Amino acid sequence: MAGKYLSGFFLIIFMTVSMVVCGLVLGKAIKDTVNPTFENIWVGTWSPAFEKALGDALPISVPSRNFWGATEYDLFHEGRKGVLVGAEGWLFTDEEFSCLPHAEKHFEQNLEYIKSVHAAFKKRNIALVAALIPAKARLYPEHLGRHAVPGCREKIYGHTMETLEQDGIKTIGLLPVFNASPDKNALFLKTDTHWTSDGAKLAAQAIADHIKPSYSLTEKKFATTGGEAERHEGDLLRYLPGIAEDAIPRDALKHYKTEQVQDASQEDMASSLFGDENAPVVTLVGTSYSANPLWNFPGFLRTDLQADILDMSDEGLGPFTVMEKYITGDVYKNSAPVVVIWEIPERYMTTKPEYLPLE
């Protein structure tokens, strides 16, 4: 009889604690979710957002996620949706392996958009230099492990290069540049989607080697310093929660800083003599490969070109949306650079267009 009461007592305690915890996390979940409206409830966007917020608020959420993430990796050598685990700690975004519906149609639409941008620039006597960044999976087939690039993606890089060059668009393909590097493995991060600062530096050199002899730039002196390596937590590790460093070692990323070499008196003199003539004549339009300061890509370009750059890259957008933002904005309308460098990662070529076609 005493055991029966004891069981009931523990059941009451458990239910009370559970209700208190649920009450606490419920309030936080509601606070972290956008206010429910008829529209977001009707279309079904509020419910999954609330479920995610509720799950994140539970005290056991993170430990549980880390446990199952580590277990999945240990048993199957796999991660969550978003990453493919290659050999020897190399991770790849699953975007580079996707064969989405209508990908071929989107590919052609994106090619046409590049052509239309080139035509718009030509009308204003602006040169376009497209820099095509190869997919990490294309650059490192030897590190894919049991995975392989699907046939639907095999020809994207070559077709892009061929089509743009046939249309008269100067396109710098970085694949042969990277493949020729004696230290190829140091050009992309093993646990990240992006290139290393060494990869960004090599890309900047290749682009500058083309631009400097072909275009007249306003010369300014820039110097890049640094190179100290620090531990880097790659963006692909978020799909492998709970993975210890002994299972997948973290990358070491070199950090650089670029500054203009000019004292205050020289700067004041240049400003008074030339005014707006000293404004950047090179514009960079790009993605997180350009916008993230960790790689220092714009800095390397400034140093190699010895010219200033107007950096219009955006870390949160793809290359076509970033270009639309630039070409429809006031900066483009009010000034015309000599050359625009358009950094385009190969993996975006088949993404669904989220921009309006140019008129």
N, C-alpha and C positions, 0 to 999 in steps of 0.2 A: 504493500500500500504506500509505504514511504517512497519507493522508487517511482510510483506513478505520479505522486505530487512533485517529486524532484524533476522528472521529465517535463511536467507542465510548467514548472518554474523556469527551467532553462529555455523552454519554448517561448514563454512570455518575454524573457530577457532578450532572446534573439530577435523576436519580432519588434520589440521596442527599439533596440539598437538599430535594426534595419530601417525602421520608419524614421528615426532621427537622422541617420545618414542620408537616406533618400530625400528627406525634407531639405537638408542642407545642400546637397548637390543639385536638387531640382531647382532651387532658387538660382544657383549659379548658372545652370544650364539655360534657364529662361533668360537670364540676364545676358548670356553670351550668344543668344540667338536673336536674329532680327525679329522685330515685333510681328506677330501673326496678322495677316490681313486676309480678306476674302480671296484676293487674287493668288497670293503665294500658297495658301492652303488648297485652293481649287486646282492649281496646276501641279501641286505636289512637291514644291521646293522647300516648304517650311518643315515638313515632317522629317526628312533625312538630315536637315541641318540641326534640328533639335536633338535627334538621336545621336548624332556625332558629338554635340556639345555635352549631352548627358553622359555618354561613354567616357569622354575626356575628363569629366568632372569626378568620376568615381575614383576613390583612392587606390583601388586595385587595378585601374586601367593601365597605367604605365608599366608596373611590374608584370602584369599578365601579357601585355603586348610584347615586352622584351623577352619574356620566357618563350612564347610561341615563335617569335622571330628567330631566336637562337636555335630552338628545336628544329624548325623548318630548314634552317641552313645546315645544321649538323646531320640531319637525316637524309635530306634530298639535295643539298647543295643548291638551294633556291632561295629567292627572296620574294617580297610582296610584288604585286603588279606594279610595274614601273621600272624594274631592273632585271637584267639578265646577268647571272654570275658566270664569268669566264674562268680562265685558268690562272693560277698563281696570284689570286687577289685582284684580278682585273674585273671591273664592273662596267656594264654598258646600259644605256637607256634603251628601253624596249621600243622607243619611237623609231630607232634605226633598223628595226626588224619588222615593222608593221606593214601590212598590206590592206589598207582601209578601203572601203567601198568608194568608188569614184575617184580613186587616187590619181589615175591617169588623166582624167578630166581636169582635176585640180592642178596637176603638174603643168598642163598646157595653159591653163588660165594664168598661173603664176609666171610662166615664161612670157606670155603676152603682156603682163603687167610690167615686167622688166623692160620690155621693148617700148612700151608706151612712156615709161619714165625717161628712157634714153631719148626718145623723140622730143619730149617736152624740154629736156635739158638742151638738146641741140638747137632748138629755136632761140634759146637765150645764150647760145655760145658757151655752154657749160659742158665740160668733158665728164663722162662717167667712166669710172674704173670699178668694175665688180670684182670682189675678192671672194672666191668660192672656197669655203672651209670644208674639207672632206669629213664624212662621218667617221667617228672614232672607230666604229666596227670595220670600216673600209681600210683604214690606216693600219689596223692591228689584227688581221685575220689569224695570225699565229697565236693570239691570246684569247680567242673566242671559246676555247675548250670544246664542249660537245655541241655548241651552237654554230649556225652558219647563216650568212646573210641570204634572205630569200630571193628568189629570182625576180620578184616584182621590184626590187630595189637595186639590182645589179647595174642597170644602165643609167641610173639617175645622174650620176656625176658626169659621165662621158657625154650623155645627151644634152645636158645643160651647157657644158663647155662648147660643144659643137654648134648648138643652136644660136647661142649668143654671139659667138665669133662670126658665124655666117651673117648675122644681122649687123655686123660692124661694131659690136659692143666689146670694148677692151675688157677681157676677163682674165684675171690672174688665178689660175688653178693652183692651189697650194699643195695638192697631193704629191706631185713629183718633187716639189721643194722639200716637203717633209720626208719623203721616202729617201731622198739623197742625203739626209742628215746622218752623220756617223753616230749620233746619240739619239736615234729616233724614239726610243722608249721614254725619253725625258720630255717629250713635246706635249703629251697629254697626261692629265692626272689619272691614276689608276682607279680612284674611287669617286671621280667627278665626271660630269658630262663635258667639261671644258678643257681647254688647253692650259698648259702651265705658262708661267711668265717666259720661259725659254721658248716655248712654241709661239707665243705672241711676238716675241722679239724677232724670231726667224721670219715670221709672216710679215712683220713691219719692214724688215730689210728687203724682202722680195718685192713688196709694193713700192717702196721708196726707190729701188733700183730702176723701176719702170718710170715713175713719175718725174724724178729729178731731171733726166735728160730731155723730157718731152714738154714740160710746162715751165713757165716763168713764175717763180714764187717769190713772195716778199721774205727775204732772209732774216731770220732771228736765230740767236744762239741758244741751244738747249743742251743740257747735260743730264744723263741718267746715272744715278748712284745707288748703291745698296747691293742686294744679292744675298742677304742673310736668309737662311732657310728656317721656316717655322712649321710646326705641325698644322696640317690642314684637314678639316673634317669635310670630306667630299659630299656633294649634294645627293649622290646616289646611295649613300649610307642610310638615308632616312627610310629607304625601303627594306632595310635590314636591321630592324630594331633589336637591341640587345647583343649585337655582335661585338665580341671582345677584340682587342687589338692583336692578340696572338692568333686569331682566326683570319682576320683581314687587317694587315698593318695599315696605319694611316699614312697619307702622303706627306712629304716634306715639300713645301712651296717656298720658292725664293721671292722675296719682296724687294721691289725696286721703287725708286722715286725719281721723277723727272721735274726739273725746274729750269726756268729761263735764266740764262747767264747774262745779267745786265744790272748795273748799279742804278740807283735812283736818278742821278743826274742824266745818264744816257736815256733813261726811260722818259723823263720829262722833255728832253730835247727832241726825241723821236716823236713824241705826242704833239709837241708844238709845231714841228716842221711838217709833219706828214698827216696828222689828224687821222681820218678814217682810212687813208691809204695803207696804214699799217695793220688794218683789220685782217683777220685770217682769210686766205684765199683758197684754203683747202677745208672741205667739210667732210666729216666722218658720220655716216649713217649706219648703225649696226645694232646688234643684239647684246646679250649679256657677255659675249666674247669681247665686246668693246667697252660696254658700260661699267662692268665690274672692275673697280680699281685694283683688285688683287692681281690681275694679269698685267696691268700697266700698258695695254696695247696702244692707247692714244699717246702715252708718253714716249714709247719707243718710236712711233711714227714721227713725233715732233723732233726727236733727236736725230733720226736718220735723214729726215727731210731738211732739218735746220730751218723749219718754218712752223708757224703757229697753226693750230687746227681748231675749227669750230666743231666741238663734239656734240652731235645730235643723237647719239645712240641712247637706247632705253633698255634697261635690264629686264623689264617685265613683258616685253612685246616681241613678236617675231619680226623678221626683216621687212616684210611687206607692209605691215601695220605701222612700223616705225617710219618707213619711207613716206607713207600716206600722211602721217602726222607732220613730217617735215615739209613735204611739197605743197601741202595745203595751209601751212602756217605763215605767220607774218615774217619770220626770219627769211624764208625763201623769197617771199614776195618783195621784200624791201632790199635785198642784196643778192648779188650773183657771184658765187665763188668761181675760181678758175676750174677747179676739179672737185668732184664729189667721189669719195671712196665709199662704196656700198659693200659692207661685210655681210655675206649671205652663207649661213651654214647649210650644207647639202640637205640635212634631214628636214628642213622646212619646205623643200621644193614641192612636196606632195600634200601639204596641209591645206585644209579648206580655206579658200579666200575669205578674209574678214575685212576687206577694204572695198571701197567704191572704185570702179574703173575710172581712169582719167578721161575727161571729155576731149 
